[in-house]
Amino acid sequence: MKNNKLTSFILIGGLVIVIVFTIVITINLMPNYESNSYYVKVNDKMDAKVEGLEIVNGKLFIETSGEAVEYCVKTTRTKPNETALCWNKIINNKASIPIYEHKKYYVWIKDKNKEISSPLSINTKKNNMISLDKGNFNYDETNANYKKVCKMPSFDSKILEYISDVDLIELENTNNLTLDNLALLPDNIRVRITGGFTFEYMSGLKNPNGTKLYEKCIYTKEELIQIISVINEIESNLNVGDSQYQIALKIYDYLKKNILYRVPKEYEGIINGVGMKNRDRCFDTLIGLIKKVSTCNGFAFIYQELLNRQGIKAYLIGGKYLLNGEEQHAFNVVEIDNNLFLVDIIWDAINYENGIDTINGFGLLNKENYVFKNDTWIYDKLINLNNDFVAKLIFENNFNITK
């Protein structure tokens, strides 16, 4: 009897070992579709593959082979469907897209048969303290003082632990940048807020001002206190129950009524006692919130920042307005409920200054009058908001609109 029990125990134990061994081998032989390796074929069903992923100067460069037609880059691992907004064209097996540091990205490609790959992942996380790369922009002599730059997506109080070693804080946005946090910073600190000034956006600008946008979005502590104070005033008019459309329209209405629109050549004499550099910064950056005067670039930069603070996706677009002599122009595209629509505040700001209160530039513009130089993938996906829908929003917000 004892021998039978021993024999049974040995057989069962041996069987367990074989099963475990089989599972381990199976797992190791299964294809790993998510990878940090750059040279992989991401899906055996695909007529395309990713040959390389490389991050250079804030851009992710993607190199493919075969019949790759589109790519998608996201910060979440959820597989995109065929019609997702993230898909962008691959041209000659190459593509690139601006990305932020300190984040993990997932990359998919789509072939000519609309087969979608499994994700590849790439991590852009780096040490907090990094040197300022002077190779991509034209810096003036004042920037020579910024030897140690701390980059982070949003303000984080951990910077205070080594603030004495930092010359410049670079943030992607003003999120978490409160008056209380600013009070903790030294008076001589400088803060750059890049916002929509991506490499792709700036590369599409041909004028001298555009090449120095990275310089212009550097603020003093005193300037930031004034900027955040104005932002607080704007956000105090937003209600908890407001829809994203209502929030976007309320912010739009504030900017058109409280900031004058001017083209750069008309700035002479408008702001008394302010030098050329500060005057230039006024129409390109958040300084417009303080000076109450800005250009199309400043309006679009400010609007994008204020919407992003509310969790509303907005794009800063550089290009041309064809009905205005094809001059350089900047405007926004806003994304709400998977709808992408054009927003161009300056036309209603001009009307308001002339005593006419309109909201024509909020989702009602004809995209045929605009040329996109960056984020061109958006153009074909643009829609116009329904006139009645916008009229209802105006009524809900109690705006007294002329037209």
Contacts in CASP RR format, 6 or more apart in sequence:
PFRMAT RR
TARGET T0000
AUTHOR 0000-0000-0000
METHOD contacts of the structure
MODEL  1
MKNNKLTSFILIGGLVIVIVFTIVITINLMPNYESNSYYVKVNDKMDAKV
EGLEIVNGKLFIETSGEAVEYCVKTTRTKPNETALCWNKIINNKASIPIY
EHKKYYVWIKDKNKEISSPLSINTKKNNMISLDKGNFNYDETNANYKKVC
KMPSFDSKILEYISDVDLIELENTNNLTLDNLALLPDNIRVRITGGFTFE
YMSGLKNPNGTKLYEKCIYTKEELIQIISVINEIESNLNVGDSQYQIALK
IYDYLKKNILYRVPKEYEGIINGVGMKNRDRCFDTLIGLIKKVSTCNGFA
FIYQELLNRQGIKAYLIGGKYLLNGEEQHAFNVVEIDNNLFLVDIIWDAI
NYENGIDTINGFGLLNKENYVFKNDTWIYDKLINLNNDFVAKLIFENNFN
ITK
31 44 0 8 1.000
33 42 0 8 1.000
33 43 0 8 1.000
33 117 0 8 1.000
33 118 0 8 1.000
33 119 0 8 1.000
34 77 0 8 1.000
34 106 0 8 1.000
34 118 0 8 1.000
34 119 0 8 1.000
34 120 0 8 1.000
34 121 0 8 1.000
35 42 0 8 1.000
35 120 0 8 1.000
35 121 0 8 1.000
36 120 0 8 1.000
36 121 0 8 1.000
36 122 0 8 1.000
36 123 0 8 1.000
38 50 0 8 1.000
38 51 0 8 1.000
38 52 0 8 1.000
38 53 0 8 1.000
38 54 0 8 1.000
39 51 0 8 1.000
39 52 0 8 1.000
40 49 0 8 1.000
40 50 0 8 1.000
40 120 0 8 1.000
41 49 0 8 1.000
41 50 0 8 1.000
42 49 0 8 1.000
42 50 0 8 1.000
42 109 0 8 1.000
42 117 0 8 1.000
42 118 0 8 1.000
42 119 0 8 1.000
42 120 0 8 1.000
43 115 0 8 1.000
43 116 0 8 1.000
43 117 0 8 1.000
43 118 0 8 1.000
45 115 0 8 1.000
46 109 0 8 1.000
46 111 0 8 1.000
46 115 0 8 1.000
46 117 0 8 1.000
47 66 0 8 1.000
47 67 0 8 1.000
47 111 0 8 1.000
47 112 0 8 1.000
47 113 0 8 1.000
47 115 0 8 1.000
48 64 0 8 1.000
48 65 0 8 1.000
48 66 0 8 1.000
48 67 0 8 1.000
48 68 0 8 1.000
48 69 0 8 1.000
48 109 0 8 1.000
48 111 0 8 1.000
48 112 0 8 1.000
48 117 0 8 1.000
49 64 0 8 1.000
49 65 0 8 1.000
49 66 0 8 1.000
49 68 0 8 1.000
49 109 0 8 1.000
50 62 0 8 1.000
50 63 0 8 1.000
50 64 0 8 1.000
50 68 0 8 1.000
50 107 0 8 1.000
50 109 0 8 1.000
50 117 0 8 1.000
50 120 0 8 1.000
51 63 0 8 1.000
51 64 0 8 1.000
51 65 0 8 1.000
51 93 0 8 1.000
52 61 0 8 1.000
52 62 0 8 1.000
52 63 0 8 1.000
52 64 0 8 1.000
53 60 0 8 1.000
53 61 0 8 1.000
53 62 0 8 1.000
53 63 0 8 1.000
53 107 0 8 1.000
53 120 0 8 1.000
53 122 0 8 1.000
54 60 0 8 1.000
54 61 0 8 1.000
54 63 0 8 1.000
55 61 0 8 1.000
55 99 0 8 1.000
55 122 0 8 1.000
55 124 0 8 1.000
57 133 0 8 1.000
57 136 0 8 1.000
57 199 0 8 1.000
58 98 0 8 1.000
58 99 0 8 1.000
58 100 0 8 1.000
58 101 0 8 1.000
58 199 0 8 1.000
59 96 0 8 1.000
59 97 0 8 1.000
59 98 0 8 1.000
59 99 0 8 1.000
59 199 0 8 1.000
59 200 0 8 1.000
60 73 0 8 1.000
60 96 0 8 1.000
60 97 0 8 1.000
60 98 0 8 1.000
60 99 0 8 1.000
60 105 0 8 1.000
60 107 0 8 1.000
60 122 0 8 1.000
61 94 0 8 1.000
61 95 0 8 1.000
61 96 0 8 1.000
62 71 0 8 1.000
62 90 0 8 1.000
62 94 0 8 1.000
62 95 0 8 1.000
62 96 0 8 1.000
62 97 0 8 1.000
62 107 0 8 1.000
62 109 0 8 1.000
63 93 0 8 1.000
63 94 0 8 1.000
64 71 0 8 1.000
64 90 0 8 1.000
64 93 0 8 1.000
64 94 0 8 1.000
64 95 0 8 1.000
64 109 0 8 1.000
65 93 0 8 1.000
66 93 0 8 1.000
66 111 0 8 1.000
67 111 0 8 1.000
67 112 0 8 1.000
67 113 0 8 1.000
68 90 0 8 1.000
68 93 0 8 1.000
68 109 0 8 1.000
68 110 0 8 1.000
68 111 0 8 1.000
69 89 0 8 1.000
69 90 0 8 1.000
69 110 0 8 1.000
69 111 0 8 1.000
69 112 0 8 1.000
70 87 0 8 1.000
70 88 0 8 1.000
70 89 0 8 1.000
70 90 0 8 1.000
70 109 0 8 1.000
70 110 0 8 1.000
71 87 0 8 1.000
71 88 0 8 1.000
71 90 0 8 1.000
71 95 0 8 1.000
71 97 0 8 1.000
71 107 0 8 1.000
71 108 0 8 1.000
71 109 0 8 1.000
71 110 0 8 1.000
72 80 0 8 1.000
72 84 0 8 1.000
72 86 0 8 1.000
72 87 0 8 1.000
72 88 0 8 1.000
72 107 0 8 1.000
72 108 0 8 1.000
72 109 0 8 1.000
72 110 0 8 1.000
73 86 0 8 1.000
73 97 0 8 1.000
73 99 0 8 1.000
73 105 0 8 1.000
73 106 0 8 1.000
73 107 0 8 1.000
74 80 0 8 1.000
74 86 0 8 1.000
74 105 0 8 1.000
74 106 0 8 1.000
75 103 0 8 1.000
75 104 0 8 1.000
75 105 0 8 1.000
75 106 0 8 1.000
76 106 0 8 1.000
77 106 0 8 1.000
77 119 0 8 1.000
77 121 0 8 1.000
79 108 0 8 1.000
79 116 0 8 1.000
79 119 0 8 1.000
80 86 0 8 1.000
80 87 0 8 1.000
80 108 0 8 1.000
80 116 0 8 1.000
82 110 0 8 1.000
82 114 0 8 1.000
82 116 0 8 1.000
85 335 0 8 1.000
85 338 0 8 1.000
85 340 0 8 1.000
85 381 0 8 1.000
87 110 0 8 1.000
87 377 0 8 1.000
88 95 0 8 1.000
88 97 0 8 1.000
88 377 0 8 1.000
89 95 0 8 1.000
89 377 0 8 1.000
90 109 0 8 1.000
96 200 0 8 1.000
97 200 0 8 1.000
98 198 0 8 1.000
98 199 0 8 1.000
98 200 0 8 1.000
98 201 0 8 1.000
99 105 0 8 1.000
99 124 0 8 1.000
100 124 0 8 1.000
100 153 0 8 1.000
100 172 0 8 1.000
101 124 0 8 1.000
101 125 0 8 1.000
101 126 0 8 1.000
101 151 0 8 1.000
101 153 0 8 1.000
102 124 0 8 1.000
102 125 0 8 1.000
102 126 0 8 1.000
102 151 0 8 1.000
102 152 0 8 1.000
102 153 0 8 1.000
103 123 0 8 1.000
103 124 0 8 1.000
103 125 0 8 1.000
103 153 0 8 1.000
104 121 0 8 1.000
104 122 0 8 1.000
104 123 0 8 1.000
104 124 0 8 1.000
104 125 0 8 1.000
105 121 0 8 1.000
105 122 0 8 1.000
105 123 0 8 1.000
105 124 0 8 1.000
106 119 0 8 1.000
106 120 0 8 1.000
106 121 0 8 1.000
107 119 0 8 1.000
107 120 0 8 1.000
107 121 0 8 1.000
107 122 0 8 1.000
108 116 0 8 1.000
108 117 0 8 1.000
108 118 0 8 1.000
108 119 0 8 1.000
108 120 0 8 1.000
109 116 0 8 1.000
109 117 0 8 1.000
110 116 0 8 1.000
110 117 0 8 1.000
128 150 0 8 1.000
128 151 0 8 1.000
128 152 0 8 1.000
128 158 0 8 1.000
128 159 0 8 1.000
129 148 0 8 1.000
129 149 0 8 1.000
129 150 0 8 1.000
129 162 0 8 1.000
129 165 0 8 1.000
129 166 0 8 1.000
130 149 0 8 1.000
130 150 0 8 1.000
130 151 0 8 1.000
131 147 0 8 1.000
131 148 0 8 1.000
131 149 0 8 1.000
132 143 0 8 1.000
132 146 0 8 1.000
132 147 0 8 1.000
132 149 0 8 1.000
132 168 0 8 1.000
134 143 0 8 1.000
136 199 0 8 1.000
137 202 0 8 1.000
137 211 0 8 1.000
137 212 0 8 1.000
137 214 0 8 1.000
137 215 0 8 1.000
138 211 0 8 1.000
138 212 0 8 1.000
139 214 0 8 1.000
139 215 0 8 1.000
140 212 0 8 1.000
140 215 0 8 1.000
142 215 0 8 1.000
143 215 0 8 1.000
145 167 0 8 1.000
146 167 0 8 1.000
146 168 0 8 1.000
146 190 0 8 1.000
147 167 0 8 1.000
148 165 0 8 1.000
148 166 0 8 1.000
148 167 0 8 1.000
148 168 0 8 1.000
149 166 0 8 1.000
149 167 0 8 1.000
149 168 0 8 1.000
149 169 0 8 1.000
149 170 0 8 1.000
150 159 0 8 1.000
150 166 0 8 1.000
150 168 0 8 1.000
150 169 0 8 1.000
150 170 0 8 1.000
151 170 0 8 1.000
151 171 0 8 1.000
152 159 0 8 1.000
152 169 0 8 1.000
152 170 0 8 1.000
152 171 0 8 1.000
152 172 0 8 1.000
153 171 0 8 1.000
153 172 0 8 1.000
153 173 0 8 1.000
153 175 0 8 1.000
154 171 0 8 1.000
154 172 0 8 1.000
154 173 0 8 1.000
154 175 0 8 1.000
154 176 0 8 1.000
154 177 0 8 1.000
155 169 0 8 1.000
155 171 0 8 1.000
155 174 0 8 1.000
155 175 0 8 1.000
155 176 0 8 1.000
155 177 0 8 1.000
155 181 0 8 1.000
156 176 0 8 1.000
157 181 0 8 1.000
157 184 0 8 1.000
159 166 0 8 1.000
159 169 0 8 1.000
160 184 0 8 1.000
160 185 0 8 1.000
163 185 0 8 1.000
163 186 0 8 1.000
163 189 0 8 1.000
164 186 0 8 1.000
166 189 0 8 1.000
167 190 0 8 1.000
168 189 0 8 1.000
168 190 0 8 1.000
168 191 0 8 1.000
168 192 0 8 1.000
168 218 0 8 1.000
169 189 0 8 1.000
169 190 0 8 1.000
169 191 0 8 1.000
169 192 0 8 1.000
170 191 0 8 1.000
170 192 0 8 1.000
170 194 0 8 1.000
171 177 0 8 1.000
171 191 0 8 1.000
171 192 0 8 1.000
171 193 0 8 1.000
171 194 0 8 1.000
172 193 0 8 1.000
172 194 0 8 1.000
172 195 0 8 1.000
173 193 0 8 1.000
173 195 0 8 1.000
173 305 0 8 1.000
173 308 0 8 1.000
173 309 0 8 1.000
174 193 0 8 1.000
174 227 0 8 1.000
174 228 0 8 1.000
174 231 0 8 1.000
174 286 0 8 1.000
174 305 0 8 1.000
174 309 0 8 1.000
175 308 0 8 1.000
175 309 0 8 1.000
177 191 0 8 1.000
177 224 0 8 1.000
177 228 0 8 1.000
178 228 0 8 1.000
179 225 0 8 1.000
179 228 0 8 1.000
179 229 0 8 1.000
179 232 0 8 1.000
182 221 0 8 1.000
182 224 0 8 1.000
182 225 0 8 1.000
182 228 0 8 1.000
185 191 0 8 1.000
185 221 0 8 1.000
186 221 0 8 1.000
187 221 0 8 1.000
187 222 0 8 1.000
188 221 0 8 1.000
189 221 0 8 1.000
190 218 0 8 1.000
190 219 0 8 1.000
190 220 0 8 1.000
191 218 0 8 1.000
191 219 0 8 1.000
191 221 0 8 1.000
191 224 0 8 1.000
192 214 0 8 1.000
192 217 0 8 1.000
192 218 0 8 1.000
192 219 0 8 1.000
193 217 0 8 1.000
193 219 0 8 1.000
193 286 0 8 1.000
193 305 0 8 1.000
194 214 0 8 1.000
194 217 0 8 1.000
195 217 0 8 1.000
195 301 0 8 1.000
195 304 0 8 1.000
195 305 0 8 1.000
195 308 0 8 1.000
195 316 0 8 1.000
196 301 0 8 1.000
196 304 0 8 1.000
196 305 0 8 1.000
196 315 0 8 1.000
196 316 0 8 1.000
197 213 0 8 1.000
197 214 0 8 1.000
197 217 0 8 1.000
197 301 0 8 1.000
197 316 0 8 1.000
198 316 0 8 1.000
198 374 0 8 1.000
200 374 0 8 1.000
200 375 0 8 1.000
201 316 0 8 1.000
201 317 0 8 1.000
201 318 0 8 1.000
201 374 0 8 1.000
201 375 0 8 1.000
202 210 0 8 1.000
202 211 0 8 1.000
202 213 0 8 1.000
202 214 0 8 1.000
203 374 0 8 1.000
204 318 0 8 1.000
204 319 0 8 1.000
204 373 0 8 1.000
204 374 0 8 1.000
205 211 0 8 1.000
205 213 0 8 1.000
205 318 0 8 1.000
205 328 0 8 1.000
205 373 0 8 1.000
206 328 0 8 1.000
207 328 0 8 1.000
209 216 0 8 1.000
209 264 0 8 1.000
209 280 0 8 1.000
209 284 0 8 1.000
209 297 0 8 1.000
210 284 0 8 1.000
212 280 0 8 1.000
213 284 0 8 1.000
213 285 0 8 1.000
216 280 0 8 1.000
216 281 0 8 1.000
216 284 0 8 1.000
216 285 0 8 1.000
217 281 0 8 1.000
217 284 0 8 1.000
217 285 0 8 1.000
217 286 0 8 1.000
219 227 0 8 1.000
219 285 0 8 1.000
219 286 0 8 1.000
219 287 0 8 1.000
223 287 0 8 1.000
223 290 0 8 1.000
226 289 0 8 1.000
226 290 0 8 1.000
227 286 0 8 1.000
227 287 0 8 1.000
227 289 0 8 1.000
227 290 0 8 1.000
230 289 0 8 1.000
230 290 0 8 1.000
231 289 0 8 1.000
231 306 0 8 1.000
231 309 0 8 1.000
234 251 0 8 1.000
234 254 0 8 1.000
234 306 0 8 1.000
235 309 0 8 1.000
235 310 0 8 1.000
237 250 0 8 1.000
237 254 0 8 1.000
238 247 0 8 1.000
238 250 0 8 1.000
238 251 0 8 1.000
238 310 0 8 1.000
242 250 0 8 1.000
244 310 0 8 1.000
244 311 0 8 1.000
244 312 0 8 1.000
244 336 0 8 1.000
244 337 0 8 1.000
245 336 0 8 1.000
245 393 0 8 1.000
246 393 0 8 1.000
246 396 0 8 1.000
246 397 0 8 1.000
247 307 0 8 1.000
247 310 0 8 1.000
247 312 0 8 1.000
248 307 0 8 1.000
248 312 0 8 1.000
248 334 0 8 1.000
248 336 0 8 1.000
248 343 0 8 1.000
248 362 0 8 1.000
249 359 0 8 1.000
249 362 0 8 1.000
249 393 0 8 1.000
249 394 0 8 1.000
249 397 0 8 1.000
249 399 0 8 1.000
250 397 0 8 1.000
251 303 0 8 1.000
251 306 0 8 1.000
251 307 0 8 1.000
251 310 0 8 1.000
252 303 0 8 1.000
252 343 0 8 1.000
252 345 0 8 1.000
252 348 0 8 1.000
252 359 0 8 1.000
252 362 0 8 1.000
253 359 0 8 1.000
253 397 0 8 1.000
253 399 0 8 1.000
255 299 0 8 1.000
255 302 0 8 1.000
255 303 0 8 1.000
255 306 0 8 1.000
255 345 0 8 1.000
255 349 0 8 1.000
256 345 0 8 1.000
256 348 0 8 1.000
256 349 0 8 1.000
256 352 0 8 1.000
256 359 0 8 1.000
257 349 0 8 1.000
257 352 0 8 1.000
258 292 0 8 1.000
259 288 0 8 1.000
259 289 0 8 1.000
259 292 0 8 1.000
259 293 0 8 1.000
259 294 0 8 1.000
259 299 0 8 1.000
259 302 0 8 1.000
259 349 0 8 1.000
260 270 0 8 1.000
260 292 0 8 1.000
260 293 0 8 1.000
260 294 0 8 1.000
260 349 0 8 1.000
260 353 0 8 1.000
261 293 0 8 1.000
261 294 0 8 1.000
261 295 0 8 1.000
261 296 0 8 1.000
261 299 0 8 1.000
261 345 0 8 1.000
261 346 0 8 1.000
261 349 0 8 1.000
261 350 0 8 1.000
261 353 0 8 1.000
262 270 0 8 1.000
262 283 0 8 1.000
262 293 0 8 1.000
262 294 0 8 1.000
262 295 0 8 1.000
263 295 0 8 1.000
264 280 0 8 1.000
264 283 0 8 1.000
264 295 0 8 1.000
267 279 0 8 1.000
267 282 0 8 1.000
267 283 0 8 1.000
267 293 0 8 1.000
270 293 0 8 1.000
271 278 0 8 1.000
271 279 0 8 1.000
271 282 0 8 1.000
271 291 0 8 1.000
271 293 0 8 1.000
274 282 0 8 1.000
274 291 0 8 1.000
278 287 0 8 1.000
281 287 0 8 1.000
282 288 0 8 1.000
282 291 0 8 1.000
282 293 0 8 1.000
282 294 0 8 1.000
283 293 0 8 1.000
283 294 0 8 1.000
283 295 0 8 1.000
283 297 0 8 1.000
283 298 0 8 1.000
284 295 0 8 1.000
284 297 0 8 1.000
284 298 0 8 1.000
284 301 0 8 1.000
285 298 0 8 1.000
285 301 0 8 1.000
286 301 0 8 1.000
286 302 0 8 1.000
286 305 0 8 1.000
288 294 0 8 1.000
288 298 0 8 1.000
288 302 0 8 1.000
289 302 0 8 1.000
294 302 0 8 1.000
295 330 0 8 1.000
295 346 0 8 1.000
296 329 0 8 1.000
296 330 0 8 1.000
296 331 0 8 1.000
296 344 0 8 1.000
296 346 0 8 1.000
297 330 0 8 1.000
298 330 0 8 1.000
299 330 0 8 1.000
299 345 0 8 1.000
299 346 0 8 1.000
299 349 0 8 1.000
300 316 0 8 1.000
300 317 0 8 1.000
300 318 0 8 1.000
300 330 0 8 1.000
300 331 0 8 1.000
300 332 0 8 1.000
300 345 0 8 1.000
301 316 0 8 1.000
301 330 0 8 1.000
303 314 0 8 1.000
303 332 0 8 1.000
303 343 0 8 1.000
303 345 0 8 1.000
304 314 0 8 1.000
304 315 0 8 1.000
304 316 0 8 1.000
304 332 0 8 1.000
307 313 0 8 1.000
307 314 0 8 1.000
307 334 0 8 1.000
308 314 0 8 1.000
312 334 0 8 1.000
312 335 0 8 1.000
312 336 0 8 1.000
313 334 0 8 1.000
313 335 0 8 1.000
313 336 0 8 1.000
314 332 0 8 1.000
314 333 0 8 1.000
314 334 0 8 1.000
314 335 0 8 1.000
314 343 0 8 1.000
315 332 0 8 1.000
315 333 0 8 1.000
315 334 0 8 1.000
315 335 0 8 1.000
315 375 0 8 1.000
315 378 0 8 1.000
316 330 0 8 1.000
316 332 0 8 1.000
317 330 0 8 1.000
317 331 0 8 1.000
317 332 0 8 1.000
317 333 0 8 1.000
317 370 0 8 1.000
317 372 0 8 1.000
317 373 0 8 1.000
317 374 0 8 1.000
317 375 0 8 1.000
317 378 0 8 1.000
318 328 0 8 1.000
318 329 0 8 1.000
318 330 0 8 1.000
318 331 0 8 1.000
318 372 0 8 1.000
318 373 0 8 1.000
318 374 0 8 1.000
319 328 0 8 1.000
319 329 0 8 1.000
319 330 0 8 1.000
319 331 0 8 1.000
319 370 0 8 1.000
319 371 0 8 1.000
319 372 0 8 1.000
319 373 0 8 1.000
319 374 0 8 1.000
320 326 0 8 1.000
320 327 0 8 1.000
320 328 0 8 1.000
320 329 0 8 1.000
320 370 0 8 1.000
320 371 0 8 1.000
320 373 0 8 1.000
321 327 0 8 1.000
321 329 0 8 1.000
321 331 0 8 1.000
321 344 0 8 1.000
321 369 0 8 1.000
321 370 0 8 1.000
321 371 0 8 1.000
322 368 0 8 1.000
322 369 0 8 1.000
322 370 0 8 1.000
322 371 0 8 1.000
323 369 0 8 1.000
326 371 0 8 1.000
329 370 0 8 1.000
331 342 0 8 1.000
331 343 0 8 1.000
331 344 0 8 1.000
331 370 0 8 1.000
332 342 0 8 1.000
332 343 0 8 1.000
332 344 0 8 1.000
332 345 0 8 1.000
333 340 0 8 1.000
333 341 0 8 1.000
333 342 0 8 1.000
333 343 0 8 1.000
333 375 0 8 1.000
333 378 0 8 1.000
333 382 0 8 1.000
334 340 0 8 1.000
334 341 0 8 1.000
334 343 0 8 1.000
334 363 0 8 1.000
339 383 0 8 1.000
339 385 0 8 1.000
340 378 0 8 1.000
340 381 0 8 1.000
340 382 0 8 1.000
340 383 0 8 1.000
341 363 0 8 1.000
341 382 0 8 1.000
341 383 0 8 1.000
341 384 0 8 1.000
341 385 0 8 1.000
342 361 0 8 1.000
342 363 0 8 1.000
342 365 0 8 1.000
342 367 0 8 1.000
342 370 0 8 1.000
342 382 0 8 1.000
343 361 0 8 1.000
343 362 0 8 1.000
343 363 0 8 1.000
343 365 0 8 1.000
344 361 0 8 1.000
344 365 0 8 1.000
345 361 0 8 1.000
347 358 0 8 1.000
347 360 0 8 1.000
347 361 0 8 1.000
348 358 0 8 1.000
348 359 0 8 1.000
348 360 0 8 1.000
348 361 0 8 1.000
348 362 0 8 1.000
351 357 0 8 1.000
351 358 0 8 1.000
351 360 0 8 1.000
352 358 0 8 1.000
356 402 0 8 1.000
356 403 0 8 1.000
357 399 0 8 1.000
357 400 0 8 1.000
357 401 0 8 1.000
357 402 0 8 1.000
358 401 0 8 1.000
358 402 0 8 1.000
358 403 0 8 1.000
359 390 0 8 1.000
359 394 0 8 1.000
359 399 0 8 1.000
359 401 0 8 1.000
360 403 0 8 1.000
362 385 0 8 1.000
362 390 0 8 1.000
363 384 0 8 1.000
363 385 0 8 1.000
363 390 0 8 1.000
364 384 0 8 1.000
364 385 0 8 1.000
364 387 0 8 1.000
364 390 0 8 1.000
365 384 0 8 1.000
366 384 0 8 1.000
367 379 0 8 1.000
367 382 0 8 1.000
372 378 0 8 1.000
372 379 0 8 1.000
394 401 0 8 1.000
END
